[in-house]
Structure formats: C-alpha cells, structure tokens
Amino acid sequence: MNKLAATARGEIPAELVIHNANIANVYTQSYELSDIAIYSGRIAGVGRGYTGLVNYDAEGRALIPGMIDGHAHIESTMMAPPAFAQAVALHGTSTVMADPHEISNVLGMAGIEYMFRASQGLPVDIFYGAPSCVPASDYETPYDELDMNAVASMFRRGWAQHLGEVMNFPAVIGGDPEIWGKILAAGNVPLTGHAPGVSGYALNAYVVSGINSDHECTTLTEAREKLSRGMWLMIREGASFPDLKTLLPLIRENPLYASRCMAVSDDLTARYITERGHMDEKMRIMIREGIDPFTALRMVTLTPAEYFRLYDRGGIAPGLAADFSILDAETMDETFRVSSVWKNGRQVVRDNDVFTANDTENLAPVMKVRVKKIPTVEEIRIKSTGSLINVIGVTEGSVITQTLKISPKVEDGCVVPDASNDTAKIIVLERHRDTGKFGVGFVHGLGITRGAIGSSVAHDAHNFVAAGADDRSILTALHGLAEMGGGLIVSEGDKITASFALPIGGLMSYLSPEEIASNLEHMETAASSLGGVKIAHPFMVLSFLCLSVIPELRITDRGYIDITKGGLQPLFVR
C-alpha cells in the first residue's frame, strides 16, 4: 500500500504508464487528455509527468473504463466460461454478472461449482448470482431443486456475489414462504429481479421484498413505473430479444435516468458475439439512437458497478482496478471499436488476440443424459375432442408469447400440424429423471413446413424440446438428442440432417467461440431449410417457448403453462 501511495505521489516509477490517453471520464462526463500510472493492478494516479517501468503511448486515442455486463447467462452462448471470457474480452468487457441457473437446473450444486471454478484466472471477472428459482416454477422438472439452504450454501462457499434473478414473481407477490426464505438467506447483497408486466399493487408487493432491479421491461410505460418505484432498470439487448431501441427514449428524455439504468445482455449466442460484439455493440446502438456517448458509457460501466456494489471499478480514478480499453479513435462515436484491453493493469487484448485463457475441460462434472423413455408415435397423437385449441404464438423480437385460439387441422380424428397456417407441433420431454413425462402442444410462427428442430437447451429446466411438421420427424429429433447426450438437432422423417453436441450438461461446448459460432450457423442454416423458417436464432426462440415464468402461453414437460393465469392450461378450449 505504501508503494501504491508512493507511485501516486510520483516518487517511484509506476509498473505501467499509459501516456497521452484521451480519458473518457464518467464522473465529469468529459474527456481528459492525460496519463495513467498503474501499480499492482490498480490505478495509482491520473495526471501528466508519471514515469513507468513499462510505457505505452495511447497516441491521443480514447480510453474507457472496462465495461460491465450487468446480467448474462453464459450457458446461452453455449461456450464454457474460458471461451466466453475470451470472446467478450476482445470487445472491452472486463466484468460480467452472470446467473448460472441454466447449469444448476441440469446439474444442481455441482453445476454451480463448475462454473465458479472454471471462471478463475480469466481475462474477465465473472461474478455469479446464486440461482433463486431452481426450478423456475412448480410447473417444470429440473435435475434437482435448490432450496434456501442451498442458496445460503452458495454464499457461504464464496460462489455467489448477488442473488440471481427471482423469476417466480407470483410467489414473491403472494408471500410464498419458500421464495421469501431464499431472499432472506441471501442476506445483504444485491437482489436481482424478473418481473415481466408486473404493475400497480403487485409491483409494490414485489419490490417490498427487497428485489430492486428488473431486465424484463418491454414498454416505456412499464419502465417508467418501475423506475418510479425505486427499481434499477437492466435494459436487455439480447440476440433474440432486443429492447434497447424500444426503451432508449426514456434516456433521451432524461439522461439522468442513466444513473439507474444499465444495458445488459441476458441471452446472447456465440455467433452474435463473434459477429456483432458484446457491450461495445450496445454502445454503438445507443450512440446511433441519439444517446450522448458519455451517458451510454455510464450505462455499461459506473451504473452497473454501483448497483452491484463493485466500488473498485466502473471508472478511471486513483485506487480503482486498472481495467480499461483503448479505442481506435480519439473519441467515442457510433463506430466504437476496441483495439487494446487491460485487466488489472495487464494487457489481455492486442490486435484481436486474447493473451489469457485457462483450460477447464477436466473440471466439468460428468453429465450423462439418461433418457430411455421416449414416447411412441401413438402416444404423442392428439385425439380431437374439440373445435378450438390453445396455440403458443411466437412474437419475433420479443420474449413475450401470445395465447392464440385456433381451429385445429384434423386428420383421422387427430389434431395435426398445419403448415399452411404456420402451426407446428411441439413436445417437451423430461430428461433428468427418465420419467417419460412429456407435454405436447402447438406453436404458431416458427415457419417449419417440414421436418423438425430439437434442442436440450429449453429454458429453464432444460428438458428436451422438439417442434416440427410431423410426428416422425419430432420423434427422430428426440431420439437423436438422447443418443448424443444433448445439443441441437434438425431432422426430416427418420433422418437427422444436422446436429451439434453440447457435452457440458447439454448446454455448453468445449470448442472455441469461433467453432461454436460456425456450428451454430450451420445448424441455423439447416433449420432454415425446413420450409419457411425465417426468424433469427430459431433454436434460441424454441428454447424460450419452455420458459414458464414469462407471459403468456408456454410449454414444459407438464404441459401448457401460463404463469399469469395460475399455471396449467388446457389444449382444447372448446
């Protein structure tokens, strides 16, 4: 500490000095052309005249604090933590607040321990939230159920920094003792939320629990109300569900809101990150949408740092962690390209190369998918007993689904998919306990006119899901998923036309970001060949049809679910 102070006073050389940097100061919202002295991974001082053992000339280019993603699910990228860190470090991200409830649904506590251990020694700090809803609701079957004692254990073992998103909002609002017990078990930490469409007295009941953030706002009205009730807004810009452009008018009308709003990812794919970027892409979007660059920068640096009580980062100032990036231009604009990145005073990115990543393949717990009870064609046939059925309506670009009422197509006394009306059959098969339990329904808007697509990524319990234009193709997809132990699959009739295995719990791969992105592109191309599949990221859209804690109609291994209507819903409505 004395040497840090001596470095700050200029009495001894710094370990590293960044000279001639146009520092983007998030505190004054202005540029400062100056030098930065660094000692032992921390910023010792900002000002002219420092000398260093190592010197780097920024040549007047903009220098920004390390960017922070305030809400992400690493599993959604299908990358293991080392590959994920490598991918996002390239884009100037230095800290990620991750919720591992995906892996905990398929591996329990062993999955959380794996994520924590696999995240050590990376060029990005990954702080985990303790999963609060495993399962997400009472209407799906996970590998294990994690109670309040498990939540307390995660904090005691040092695996968690905050409470992961509390998705079972009806239980919170209703005062359910189990979910409130988890909130109390977390103690005095940031309590992150998930409250889609919650308003009025119900919102009051949700917020009074101590949960004070939300990433599910999709309208300005909803966002304004939640801000007015003291919540911090996490504005999602995900691969399939981009909300920044919708909600940025809030920031344009009052830039001061940036002190309570942050841009987050929630769910991205490896392909999205390698092709478009990470937090830097959010900066480009915000600047293009007319947000002042400094206001936008605050939303990906200081604001998330303050919310998560990470007071050692978020800006460029003496005493803070030496996390920063240098852009390829003198100021921030809509091009916003990162050229070099430092983490704790050590350069980790130069010329699109990441210097540090660890090998954690041996850390992964063994996850053998034990699915033997796959239904037969006869078992998944649906006898027609009415003239109107509930159908899940896909809304492209939104995580929210619709509950459609459709007159079904009937053949030989059974309800069948209707390609002419873009209505596919969908099945969710329990894969953790080999119960053989499955839910069956229909979905409108996927664009499948022949064959089927399937996945072991099915939020949040991550059972097997397959949707298609005929029963044979759907069952072929389910059998293929079981044989390869989880992953993504495309089938036509009895033939598997494309597959991509995900050996880590059926969620993640050990491959590099580029390899995963290439495989995903191949799978999406194969899916688009099934007639009229034109939606972006069809496998991600498919996975979210199983998320029981988002309105409206969803499907799990228990059947149709609508959390806003109290749970289980019928297939036939008339």
Protein Blocks (a to p, Z undefined) as FASTA:
>chain_A
ZZmmmmmnopaccfbdcehiacddfklopacddddddeehiafbgcehiacfbdcdekhp
acddddddfbdcfklnopafklmmmmmmmnopabdcddfklmmmmnommlmmmmmmmmgo
iabdcdddddfbdcfblkbccfbdcdfklmmmmmmnopafbdcddfblmlmmnopaklmm
mmmmnmpaddddddehiahjllmmmmmnopacdfkbfbfklmmmmmmnopacdddddfkl
ccklmmmmmmmmomklmmmgccdfkiacfklmmmnopmlmmmmmmmmnopafklmmmmmm
mmmmmmnopakghiacehiacdddddfbfbdcfkopafbdceehiafbgghiafbdcdfk
lmpccdddddfbdcdfklmpccdfbfbdcdddddehiabdcddddddddeehiacddfkn
opacdddddfklonopacddddehjlpaghjdddfbdcfklpacdddfbfklmmmmmmmm
mmnopaadddehjbcfbdcddfegolaccbdfklmmmmmmmmmmmmmmnojafbghkllm
mmmmmmmkbcfbdcdfkbccdfknopaadfblZZ
